[in-house]
Amino acid sequence: MNCPKCSSEKKIKSGFAKGRQRYKCKKCGYKVDSQTRINEKAGSSFVP
């Protein structure tokens, strides 16, 4: 799973939101959950 903002692969678990695991990018601090979909037109399809 890469960060949708900076494409970094470095992440840490950052709790839960609405029953989903949250991750925080170690490079830029962006938080994303385990079910977040990314715009497929941008080249990515899914963040597991």
Secondary structure, 3 states (H helix, E strand, C coil): CCCCCCCCCCEEEEEEECCEEEEEECCCCCEEECCCCCCHHHCCCCCC
